[in-house]
Amino acid sequence: MRALTYHGSHDVRVETVADPVILADDDIILRVTATAICGSDLHLYRGKIPQVKDGDIFGHEFMGEVVEAGSAVTRVSKGDRVVVPFVIACGTCFFCAMNLHAACETTNPGRGAILNKKQIPSGAALFGYSHLYGGLPGGQAEYVRVPKANVGPMKIPDTLVDEQVLFLTDILPTGYQAVLNAGIGPGSSVAIYGAGPVGLMAAACARLAGAEQIFMIDEHPYRLEFARQAYGIIPINFDEIDDPATAIIEQTAGHRGVDAAIDAVGFEAKGSPTETILTTLKLEASSGKVLRQCIAAVRRGGTVSVPGVYAGFIHGFLFGDAFDKGLTFKMGQTHVQALLPMLLEHVERGELKPEVIISHRMNLEQAAEGYRLFDKKEDDCRKVVLRP
């Protein structure tokens, strides 16, 4: 089959590789009909994630048709059209029983990204996301093996086309969980840092939840303008406004700040000169600039929600400010399986239209160019969908 493979920083290629095969009784083989490039994939593409090996197949946002099923698979059948959560969960462990599927204790033989791990088991395996997270081949390919098929894959009605449901695999539930974690409801105010795919989905879900004021902070005017037209956000370009938190607070009642802030950027945010030096020297792993902004922008007693990926040490976290303001922090990988049925209903009713963010539709053979466009933010690229 053809698949996108990794060969070093900024070097990905579509090559012919071995077809996947059933390895366990609850596996399925999926013929991929649509897959997407995620912002998290860019961390891999840029060589920022450890334990990515030559030949690894990327991709954790994918869907398709079941072409083969193991003998123990009961949830789906050959010929079914399904979306697949990027998190691989067993469905029966301590955490899965609490609908915390991203914390599944059984699927990841890697150590995960946690530094002070102690005896704690790793969190769930992820498709196509390094050997820290299980080393499983991803779905930017013609075919993919999907383990734990009685827990993850969900059948999709024929009334919905691929693009309407593809983002149920990651960015839509990730944006929704970020809003849920932020406690956003009718009349709420929120600042969303990052107008990439997850930030846009968070804006859509914040509107659905009844948010009254949605500030969005980004450096790319085309992304902010799209978000303004699509979701009615208040745009703030941090290339033009040196301190977005100040600008946000000035527009809130009593200059108290927003009810919640969402960090949809993560560890590769542009940091201070000190942070740039420290990360270049590999003395720290992440920039804390966006987290500092979130802490500053939120009112006392507010919430900081972090769907953006972080790992390792952070410079200048300003924990004392968070304590003084009595803030709540909620974060982590998305528990996709728990959110899928409800989100599918919103899509079916037309209350969420995630497909509107797609800017580029390309053949799988063009995947390397898709990565380049998305990475460089060229051609007003918001989201790339690939068709094998």
Secondary structure as UniProt FT lines:
FT   STRAND          2..6
FT   TURN            9..10
FT   STRAND          12..16
FT   TURN            25..26
FT   STRAND          28..37
FT   HELIX           39..45
FT   TURN            46..47
FT   TURN            54..55
FT   STRAND          61..69
FT   TURN            71..72
FT   TURN            78..79
FT   STRAND          81..84
FT   STRAND          87..88
FT   TURN            94..95
FT   HELIX           96..98
FT   HELIX           101..103
FT   TURN            118..119
FT   STRAND          125..127
FT   HELIX           131..133
FT   STRAND          143..146
FT   TURN            149..151
FT   STRAND          154..155
FT   TURN            158..159
FT   HELIX           162..165
FT   HELIX           166..169
FT   HELIX           171..182
FT   TURN            186..187
FT   STRAND          189..193
FT   HELIX           197..209
FT   STRAND          213..218
FT   HELIX           221..231
FT   STRAND          234..237
FT   TURN            238..240
FT   HELIX           244..250
FT   HELIX           253..255
FT   STRAND          258..263
FT   TURN            267..268
FT   HELIX           273..280
FT   TURN            281..282
FT   HELIX           289..297
FT   STRAND          298..306
FT   HELIX           319..325
FT   STRAND          328..331
FT   HELIX           336..348
FT   TURN            349..350
FT   HELIX           354..357
FT   STRAND          360..363
FT   HELIX           364..366
FT   HELIX           367..376
FT   TURN            379..380
FT   STRAND          384..387
//
